[in-house]
Amino acid sequence: MKIAEIIAKQLGLREKQVEATINLLTSGAIIPFISRYRKEATGGLNEVQVAQVKEQNDKLEELVHRRDYIITTIEEQGKLTDELKKRIETCWDATLLEDMYLPFKPKRKTRAEVARKKGLEPLADMLMLQPFKQPETAAKAFVKGEVANTDEALQGARDIIAERVNENERSRQTVRRSFECTGMIRSKVVKGKEAEAGKFRDYFDWSEPLKRCTSHRLLAMRRGEAEGYLRVSISPSDDDDCISRVERGYVKAGTPAAAQVEMAIADAYKRLLKPSIETEFAGASKGKADEEAIHVFANNLKQLLLAAPLGQKRIMGIDPGFRTGCKVVCLDAQGNLLHNETIFPHQPQNQYARAGFKLHSLVEQYHIEAIAIGNGTAGRETEELVKSLHLKGVEVFLVSEDGASVYSASKLAREEFPDHDVTVRGAVSIGRRLADPLAELVKIDPKAIGVGQYQHDVDQTELKKSLDLTVESCVNTVGVNLNTASKHLLTYVSGLGPALAQNIVDYRTANGAFASRRALLKVPRLGAKAYEQCAGFLRIPGAENPLDNTAVHPERYALVEQMAKDAGCDVPTLIASAEARAKVDLKHYCTNEVGLPTLTDIMNELAKPGRDPRGTAKVFSFADNLHSLDDLREGMEVPGVVTNITKFGCFVDMGIKVKGLVHISHMADHYVKDPAEVVHIQQQVMVRVLDIDEERGRVALQLIKG
């Protein structure tokens, strides 16, 4: 069976689609490019499907390498039979492959190996193959050399049998089935740590079927275990029943040797099989929980990165604070820093009037069109101050400052603002986030943005891979202004990367703005392949060729020019006139290489050239009478903003330090399978307060209106 055939069955796709996608990936094509510009080849696979094909192909290629290694290892031992080789070469199940390899796997010194060196393997064979012989009588013949007595001989024989049972594929599958069908996960608090482990109180004495354990509960238990507060185990609900099932393949009931074999199997189960399969299931369940948590994190991150920007406006950014004051920066429409200073409107200085006067004068001096205020400490108080000034024509926004401190202390921020401290950089980041969340947030490690859960507990390699793909997807979905984008933003453009992104910035600095996409080919080390991958995602507003500011790929410019000619106009007119576009019969332009999917994309793009798909940011206001947990009352209905989505609900910012939880059961008047189907990140909602737990700092909410 071919890899493409296996993937097609796994994902419910046609084999030709998978083969074409793998060929494109192998040739160096990037996922956004394939899904956007190679629809005819892949049969219209979207970005998610292309990524799935890549992931499965990588896993299967790795499995092929593992098979080759196993065959070579067994062959070097002189134990590779034609039948075994064929089984290994046709195996596509990683677990079964490892079961086949287990008997040949190099081991550390085992009890069975010690027994073999004492010459006890024939006794083990006798107990298994000649069950009617008396074990004690048979064992006497082996009492010699290092074997002191019959008990020691029988013990050694049982050790050998135990290892055989453990390494037998059927035995392992039998135990696996018990884990699959009846496996229970249990957690208990470590004795003496009850007081320290308060945050894991729910799991002090917890058990449930493993297959029903949600990802967030499993990750919570594993975190408690990692921190030394909980002991977590997985086992079948009935160990004796599991042992009995294994015994059926080995024990001849009523024979003299039966008791010895039963003892060996019980030992194999307790000492070898159960720990091994438990580790397997612990890894698999953790992997599944990681996958779910990473998926939720990636979806949240995507929504946050694609949040509506305010656009190119002159913005004042304020990083609020009490004792240290509020750092104020003024930015031009391109996000460049024009001015910075600190005001002290709050306690202990209480320079309220002076701070208000200063803000008013800065707004006038720098023609500020919007104000972005960090939503952390003193955020609401600073918002009240700004709103009390009644600044005409100036919109006021509270902006999430999650990760701003990470950016402000980063190498990137130091390079950009070498003469300013972290407080200035943080305020700049807050202001820029309002103008363009995507362009600013790509500079920050996604784990610091605050839209994930258990992000430090999941597989970090898989998390980084998923989040990098998410950022790449968002950047390429929106498109990037070639003449204003930072090096960091350019890094995520399809086909580029850090080195080429830096080369583009250096070339732009030395030669001025790019006049056309074609000019990219003058950038050092940016060859034809990289150009093919990146060009369609880069925009040049005001370019001589208007197609350079669209998602139409340069390889299709000639096609668009032909369309315009056939419609009796030029390209600018074709873009500007819906009437001219209506004259274009797409079927007339279909070829083996270009089909209706691509032609439809082109026409859609001509209808909205350069338009940002994210919309525009909207002002939101929290309840004026709500500033702290003490102001909340059960039954209150208050406005809020969704800040995080999990599998069990969503967290809502109500303008106080504590974020409330809307449990999945309180999101609608019908069953909700996935909270992401009901709400999205930064959605403005109305919620009702159901319960306030002041001791644990928790608030339970009900979603009233999204």
SULWOJO-V649934 format. One record per residue. N is the residue number from 1. PHI is phi in radians with two decimals (none if undefined). D_CENTER is the distance of its C-alpha to the mean C-alpha in whole Angstrom. Layout:
n | phi | d_center
N | PHI | D_CENTER
N | PHI | D_CENTER
This chain:
n | phi | d_center
1 | none | 31
2 | -1.47 | 29
3 | -1.03 | 25
4 | -1.06 | 25
5 | -1.15 | 27
6 | -1.11 | 25
7 | -1.10 | 22
8 | -1.03 | 24
9 | -1.19 | 25
10 | -1.09 | 21
11 | -1.78 | 20
12 | 1.21 | 23
13 | -2.01 | 24
14 | -1.45 | 27
15 | -1.04 | 27
16 | -1.12 | 29
17 | -1.07 | 25
18 | -1.17 | 23
19 | -1.04 | 26
20 | -1.12 | 26
21 | -1.14 | 22
22 | -1.09 | 23
23 | -1.09 | 26
24 | -1.15 | 24
25 | -1.09 | 21
26 | -1.13 | 24
27 | -1.39 | 26
28 | 1.78 | 23
29 | -1.25 | 22
30 | -1.71 | 18
31 | -0.92 | 16
32 | -1.04 | 17
33 | -1.14 | 21
34 | -1.07 | 21
35 | -1.22 | 20
36 | -1.56 | 22
37 | -2.01 | 25
38 | -2.27 | 25
39 | -1.15 | 26
40 | -1.14 | 29
41 | -1.19 | 28
42 | -1.61 | 25
43 | 1.27 | 26
44 | 1.42 | 24
45 | -1.13 | 21
46 | -1.48 | 18
47 | -1.05 | 15
48 | -1.12 | 13
49 | -1.15 | 16
50 | -1.08 | 16
51 | -1.11 | 13
52 | -1.13 | 13
53 | -1.05 | 17
54 | -1.07 | 16
55 | -1.09 | 13
56 | -1.17 | 16
57 | -1.11 | 19
58 | -1.07 | 17
59 | -1.12 | 17
60 | -1.23 | 21
61 | -1.10 | 22
62 | -1.13 | 21
63 | -1.12 | 23
64 | -1.07 | 26
65 | -1.09 | 26
66 | -1.12 | 26
67 | -1.05 | 29
68 | -1.07 | 31
69 | -1.11 | 31
70 | -1.13 | 32
71 | -1.05 | 35
72 | -1.09 | 36
73 | -1.11 | 36
74 | -1.20 | 38
75 | -1.12 | 40
76 | -1.13 | 41
77 | -1.44 | 42
78 | 1.29 | 44
79 | -2.04 | 43
80 | -1.51 | 41
81 | -1.64 | 43
82 | -1.07 | 43
83 | -1.15 | 42
84 | -1.14 | 39
85 | -1.06 | 38
86 | -1.13 | 38
87 | -1.09 | 35
88 | -1.17 | 33
89 | -1.14 | 33
90 | -1.79 | 32
91 | -1.53 | 30
92 | -2.06 | 26
93 | -1.92 | 25
94 | -1.07 | 23
95 | -1.17 | 25
96 | -1.10 | 28
97 | -1.05 | 28
98 | -1.19 | 28
99 | -1.10 | 31
100 | -1.15 | 33
101 | -1.40 | 32
102 | -0.91 | 33
103 | -1.10 | 37
104 | -1.86 | 37
105 | -1.23 | 34
106 | -1.00 | 36
107 | -2.11 | 36
108 | -1.29 | 37
109 | -1.08 | 41
110 | -1.96 | 41
111 | -1.08 | 43
112 | -1.13 | 44
113 | -1.15 | 44
114 | -1.07 | 47
115 | -1.14 | 49
116 | -1.11 | 49
117 | -1.15 | 50
118 | -1.49 | 53
119 | 1.40 | 54
120 | -1.70 | 53
121 | -1.12 | 51
122 | -1.03 | 54
123 | -1.17 | 54
124 | -1.09 | 50
125 | -1.05 | 51
126 | -1.09 | 55
127 | -1.12 | 53
128 | -1.54 | 50
129 | -1.73 | 53
130 | -2.22 | 56
131 | -1.14 | 55
132 | -1.50 | 59
133 | -1.32 | 60
134 | -1.33 | 61
135 | -1.02 | 58
136 | -1.10 | 60
137 | -1.15 | 63
138 | -1.11 | 60
139 | -1.21 | 59
140 | -1.03 | 62
141 | -1.19 | 62
142 | -1.84 | 59
143 | -1.43 | 61
144 | -2.94 | 61
145 | 1.03 | 60
146 | -1.43 | 57
147 | -1.64 | 57
148 | -1.40 | 59
149 | -2.74 | 60
150 | -1.16 | 59
151 | -1.07 | 56
152 | -1.18 | 54
153 | -1.12 | 55
154 | -1.16 | 53
155 | -1.08 | 50
156 | -1.10 | 49
157 | -1.11 | 50
158 | -1.14 | 47
159 | -1.08 | 45
160 | -1.18 | 45
161 | -1.07 | 45
162 | -1.03 | 42
163 | -1.16 | 40
164 | -1.09 | 41
165 | -1.07 | 40
166 | -1.10 | 36
167 | -1.56 | 36
168 | -1.43 | 37
169 | -1.03 | 35
170 | -1.14 | 36
171 | -1.06 | 36
172 | -1.16 | 32
173 | -1.17 | 32
174 | -1.09 | 34
175 | -1.17 | 32
176 | -1.03 | 29
177 | -1.09 | 30
178 | -1.14 | 31
179 | -1.10 | 28
180 | -1.09 | 26
181 | -1.44 | 29
182 | -2.18 | 30
183 | -0.99 | 28
184 | -2.05 | 27
185 | -1.81 | 25
186 | -2.25 | 27
187 | -2.37 | 27
188 | -2.39 | 30
189 | -1.26 | 30
190 | -1.20 | 32
191 | -0.97 | 35
192 | 1.59 | 36
193 | -1.97 | 33
194 | -1.01 | 33
195 | -1.19 | 34
196 | -1.21 | 31
197 | -1.62 | 28
198 | -0.93 | 29
199 | -1.23 | 25
200 | -1.86 | 25
201 | -0.91 | 28
202 | -1.11 | 26
203 | -2.00 | 26
204 | -1.11 | 29
205 | -2.60 | 31
206 | -2.13 | 28
207 | -2.65 | 28
208 | -2.86 | 27
209 | -1.03 | 26
210 | -1.01 | 23
211 | -1.21 | 22
212 | -1.82 | 22
213 | -1.33 | 20
214 | -1.25 | 17
215 | -1.08 | 14
216 | -1.24 | 14
217 | -1.23 | 18
218 | -1.09 | 17
219 | -1.17 | 15
220 | -1.14 | 18
221 | -1.12 | 20
222 | -1.16 | 19
223 | -1.15 | 18
224 | -1.03 | 22
225 | -1.17 | 23
226 | -1.11 | 21
227 | -1.52 | 23
228 | 1.46 | 26
229 | -1.78 | 27
230 | -2.17 | 26
231 | -1.96 | 27
232 | -2.04 | 25
233 | -2.43 | 26
234 | -2.26 | 26
235 | -2.76 | 29
236 | -1.10 | 31
237 | -1.16 | 33
238 | -2.40 | 36
239 | -1.09 | 37
240 | -1.07 | 40
241 | -1.14 | 39
242 | -1.13 | 37
243 | -1.09 | 39
244 | -1.04 | 42
245 | -1.14 | 40
246 | -1.20 | 40
247 | -1.05 | 43
248 | -0.99 | 44
249 | -1.51 | 44
250 | -2.30 | 46
251 | -1.64 | 48
252 | -1.64 | 52
253 | -1.01 | 53
254 | 1.47 | 56
255 | -1.57 | 57
256 | -1.00 | 58
257 | -1.45 | 54
258 | -0.97 | 52
259 | -1.08 | 52
260 | -1.14 | 51
261 | -1.16 | 48
262 | -1.08 | 47
263 | -1.08 | 47
264 | -1.12 | 45
265 | -1.20 | 42
266 | -1.05 | 42
267 | -1.16 | 41
268 | -1.04 | 39
269 | -1.16 | 37
270 | -1.22 | 37
271 | -1.60 | 36
272 | -2.11 | 35
273 | -1.11 | 33
274 | -1.07 | 32
275 | -1.04 | 30
276 | -1.16 | 29
277 | -1.24 | 27
278 | -1.08 | 26
279 | -1.05 | 24
280 | -1.05 | 23
281 | -1.27 | 22
282 | -1.10 | 20
283 | -1.16 | 18
284 | -1.17 | 17
285 | -1.19 | 17
286 | -1.15 | 14
287 | -1.08 | 12
288 | -1.16 | 12
289 | -1.12 | 12
290 | -1.01 | 9
291 | -1.04 | 7
292 | -1.15 | 8
293 | -1.11 | 7
294 | -1.16 | 3
295 | -1.08 | 5
296 | -1.10 | 7
297 | -1.03 | 5
298 | -1.11 | 4
299 | -1.12 | 8
300 | -1.08 | 9
301 | -1.09 | 9
302 | -1.05 | 10
303 | -1.11 | 13
304 | -1.19 | 14
305 | -1.17 | 14
306 | -1.66 | 16
307 | -1.07 | 18
308 | -1.12 | 22
309 | -1.51 | 23
310 | -1.39 | 27
311 | 1.74 | 28
312 | -1.36 | 30
313 | -2.32 | 33
314 | -1.41 | 34
315 | -2.12 | 32
316 | -1.76 | 33
317 | -1.86 | 30
318 | -2.20 | 31
319 | -1.74 | 29
320 | -1.33 | 31
321 | -2.93 | 33
322 | -1.60 | 36
323 | -1.07 | 38
324 | -1.52 | 36
325 | 1.47 | 37
326 | -1.87 | 35
327 | -1.45 | 34
328 | -2.01 | 35
329 | -2.25 | 34
330 | -2.03 | 35
331 | -2.05 | 33
332 | -1.44 | 34
333 | -1.14 | 33
334 | -1.67 | 31
335 | 1.52 | 30
336 | -1.36 | 32
337 | -1.32 | 33
338 | -1.78 | 37
339 | -2.81 | 38
340 | -2.57 | 37
341 | -2.86 | 39
342 | -2.06 | 38
343 | -2.07 | 40
344 | -2.26 | 41
345 | -1.37 | 41
346 | -1.85 | 40
347 | -1.05 | 41
348 | -1.56 | 43
349 | -1.26 | 44
350 | 1.00 | 44
351 | -1.52 | 45
352 | -1.12 | 44
353 | -1.14 | 47
354 | -1.08 | 47
355 | -1.12 | 43
356 | -1.10 | 43
357 | -1.08 | 46
358 | -1.12 | 44
359 | -1.07 | 41
360 | -1.07 | 43
361 | -1.19 | 45
362 | -1.15 | 42
363 | -1.04 | 41
364 | -1.25 | 44
365 | -1.10 | 44
366 | -1.84 | 41
367 | 0.90 | 41
368 | -1.15 | 38
369 | -1.84 | 36
370 | -2.70 | 33
371 | -2.16 | 32
372 | -1.89 | 29
373 | -2.02 | 29
374 | -1.08 | 26
375 | -1.61 | 26
376 | -1.52 | 26
377 | -0.93 | 29
378 | 1.21 | 32
379 | -1.12 | 30
380 | -1.14 | 32
381 | -1.12 | 35
382 | -1.21 | 35
383 | -1.06 | 34
384 | -1.09 | 37
385 | -1.04 | 39
386 | -1.10 | 38
387 | -1.19 | 38
388 | -1.20 | 42
389 | -1.39 | 43
390 | 0.86 | 43
391 | -1.30 | 42
392 | -1.20 | 43
393 | 1.32 | 40
394 | -1.94 | 37
395 | -1.49 | 34
396 | -2.03 | 33
397 | -2.18 | 29
398 | -1.58 | 27
399 | -2.05 | 24
400 | -1.05 | 21
401 | -1.84 | 21
402 | -0.99 | 18
403 | 1.52 | 17
404 | -1.08 | 21
405 | -1.21 | 22
406 | -1.16 | 20
407 | -1.10 | 21
408 | -1.10 | 24
409 | -1.72 | 24
410 | -1.41 | 23
411 | -1.08 | 24
412 | -1.04 | 24
413 | -1.17 | 25
414 | -1.12 | 28
415 | -1.16 | 29
416 | -1.33 | 29
417 | -2.28 | 31
418 | -1.14 | 33
419 | -1.75 | 36
420 | -2.20 | 34
421 | -1.48 | 32
422 | -1.11 | 29
423 | -1.18 | 30
424 | -1.15 | 31
425 | -1.07 | 28
426 | -1.10 | 26
427 | -1.17 | 28
428 | -1.08 | 28
429 | -1.05 | 24
430 | -1.08 | 25
431 | -1.12 | 27
432 | -1.18 | 25
433 | -1.07 | 22
434 | -1.19 | 24
435 | -1.14 | 26
436 | -2.70 | 22
437 | -0.96 | 19
438 | -1.09 | 17
439 | -1.07 | 20
440 | -1.53 | 20
441 | -1.24 | 16
442 | -1.15 | 15
443 | -1.42 | 17
444 | -1.99 | 15
445 | -0.97 | 12
446 | -0.92 | 10
447 | -1.14 | 10
448 | -1.65 | 13
449 | -1.49 | 13
450 | 1.51 | 13
451 | -2.05 | 11
452 | -2.05 | 9
453 | -2.44 | 11
454 | 1.01 | 11
455 | -1.14 | 9
456 | -1.57 | 12
457 | -1.75 | 12
458 | -1.48 | 9
459 | -1.02 | 10
460 | -1.20 | 9
461 | -1.17 | 10
462 | -1.16 | 7
463 | -1.09 | 5
464 | -1.08 | 7
465 | -1.06 | 7
466 | -1.15 | 4
467 | -1.22 | 5
468 | -1.10 | 8
469 | -1.11 | 9
470 | -1.14 | 8
471 | -1.07 | 10
472 | -1.04 | 13
473 | -1.06 | 13
474 | -1.12 | 14
475 | -1.05 | 16
476 | -1.35 | 18
477 | -1.17 | 18
478 | -1.39 | 20
479 | 1.57 | 22
480 | -2.26 | 23
481 | -1.27 | 27
482 | -1.07 | 28
483 | -1.65 | 30
484 | -2.20 | 29
485 | -1.14 | 25
486 | -1.27 | 24
487 | -0.99 | 23
488 | -1.14 | 20
489 | -1.20 | 19
490 | -1.09 | 21
491 | -0.98 | 19
492 | -1.55 | 16
493 | -1.25 | 19
494 | -0.84 | 19
495 | 1.51 | 21
496 | -1.67 | 22
497 | 2.01 | 20
498 | -1.00 | 21
499 | -1.16 | 25
500 | -1.18 | 26
501 | -1.06 | 24
502 | -1.12 | 27
503 | -1.09 | 29
504 | -1.12 | 29
505 | -1.09 | 29
506 | -1.09 | 32
507 | -1.13 | 34
508 | -1.09 | 34
509 | -1.14 | 35
510 | -1.38 | 38
511 | -2.04 | 39
512 | 1.53 | 38
513 | -1.09 | 36
514 | -1.25 | 35
515 | -1.55 | 37
516 | -2.69 | 36
517 | -1.10 | 33
518 | -1.00 | 35
519 | -1.13 | 36
520 | -1.01 | 32
521 | -1.17 | 34
522 | -1.50 | 36
523 | -1.21 | 33
524 | -0.92 | 34
525 | 1.22 | 32
526 | -1.70 | 30
527 | -1.57 | 31
528 | -1.07 | 32
529 | -1.17 | 28
530 | -1.10 | 26
531 | -1.08 | 28
532 | -1.00 | 28
533 | -1.26 | 24
534 | -1.73 | 24
535 | -0.96 | 27
536 | -1.16 | 26
537 | -1.76 | 23
538 | -1.81 | 26
539 | -2.06 | 28
540 | -2.26 | 32
541 | -1.05 | 33
542 | 1.39 | 37
543 | -1.16 | 37
544 | -1.05 | 40
545 | -1.60 | 38
546 | -1.07 | 37
547 | -1.18 | 34
548 | -1.21 | 33
549 | -1.92 | 31
550 | -2.24 | 30
551 | -1.55 | 27
552 | -1.23 | 30
553 | -1.32 | 29
554 | -0.93 | 32
555 | -1.15 | 33
556 | -1.96 | 34
557 | -1.06 | 36
558 | -1.06 | 39
559 | -1.12 | 39
560 | -1.13 | 38
561 | -1.10 | 41
562 | -1.19 | 43
563 | -1.03 | 42
564 | -1.08 | 43
565 | -1.07 | 47
566 | -1.15 | 47
567 | -1.50 | 47
568 | 1.34 | 49
569 | -2.62 | 47
570 | -1.74 | 45
571 | -1.09 | 41
572 | -0.98 | 41
573 | -1.21 | 44
574 | -1.05 | 41
575 | -1.23 | 38
576 | -1.39 | 40
577 | -1.96 | 42
578 | -1.13 | 41
579 | -1.13 | 45
580 | -1.17 | 44
581 | -1.16 | 41
582 | -1.14 | 42
583 | -1.35 | 45
584 | -1.47 | 42
585 | -1.65 | 42
586 | -1.04 | 39
587 | -1.08 | 40
588 | -1.18 | 43
589 | -1.86 | 40
590 | -1.25 | 38
591 | -2.35 | 39
592 | -1.10 | 37
593 | -1.61 | 35
594 | -2.09 | 34
595 | -1.97 | 34
596 | -1.05 | 33
597 | -0.97 | 29
598 | -1.19 | 30
599 | -1.11 | 33
600 | -1.13 | 32
601 | -1.03 | 29
602 | -1.08 | 31
603 | -1.16 | 34
604 | -1.10 | 31
605 | -1.25 | 30
606 | -1.12 | 34
607 | -1.36 | 34
608 | -2.46 | 32
609 | -1.08 | 32
610 | 1.25 | 29
611 | -1.30 | 28
612 | -1.33 | 25
613 | -1.29 | 23
614 | -1.60 | 22
615 | 1.39 | 25
616 | -2.28 | 27
617 | -1.09 | 26
618 | -2.07 | 28
619 | -1.22 | 30
620 | -2.36 | 29
621 | -2.20 | 31
622 | -1.35 | 31
623 | -1.12 | 34
624 | -1.10 | 37
625 | -1.62 | 38
626 | -2.10 | 34
627 | -2.28 | 34
628 | -2.60 | 33
629 | -1.04 | 32
630 | -1.15 | 36
631 | -1.44 | 36
632 | -1.40 | 34
633 | -2.40 | 37
634 | -1.04 | 36
635 | 1.64 | 36
636 | -1.11 | 35
637 | -1.98 | 34
638 | -2.36 | 32
639 | -1.38 | 29
640 | -2.78 | 26
641 | -2.22 | 23
642 | -1.22 | 19
643 | -1.91 | 17
644 | -2.72 | 14
645 | -2.14 | 13
646 | -2.17 | 13
647 | -1.23 | 14
648 | -1.84 | 17
649 | 2.69 | 18
650 | -2.47 | 17
651 | -1.78 | 19
652 | -2.16 | 21
653 | -1.51 | 23
654 | -1.84 | 27
655 | 1.67 | 28
656 | -2.09 | 28
657 | -1.14 | 27
658 | -1.51 | 25
659 | -1.62 | 23
660 | -1.46 | 24
661 | -1.89 | 22
662 | -1.70 | 23
663 | -1.17 | 22
664 | -0.97 | 21
665 | -1.33 | 25
666 | -2.04 | 26
667 | -1.70 | 24
668 | -2.83 | 27
669 | -1.57 | 30
670 | -2.38 | 29
671 | -1.14 | 26
672 | -1.97 | 22
673 | -1.42 | 20
674 | -2.38 | 17
675 | -0.95 | 17
676 | -1.15 | 15
677 | -1.37 | 18
678 | -1.85 | 20
679 | -2.27 | 19
680 | -2.42 | 17
681 | -1.02 | 16
682 | 1.21 | 19
683 | -1.24 | 21
684 | -1.53 | 24
685 | -2.32 | 26
686 | -1.96 | 29
687 | -2.29 | 28
688 | -1.94 | 31
689 | -1.38 | 31
690 | -1.71 | 32
691 | -2.71 | 32
692 | -2.17 | 32
693 | -1.88 | 31
694 | -1.16 | 33
695 | -1.08 | 33
696 | -1.71 | 29
697 | 1.11 | 28
698 | -2.15 | 26
699 | -2.27 | 27
700 | -1.68 | 27
701 | -2.19 | 27
702 | -2.15 | 28
703 | -1.35 | 26
704 | -1.72 | 30
705 | -2.61 | 29
706 | -1.74 | 26
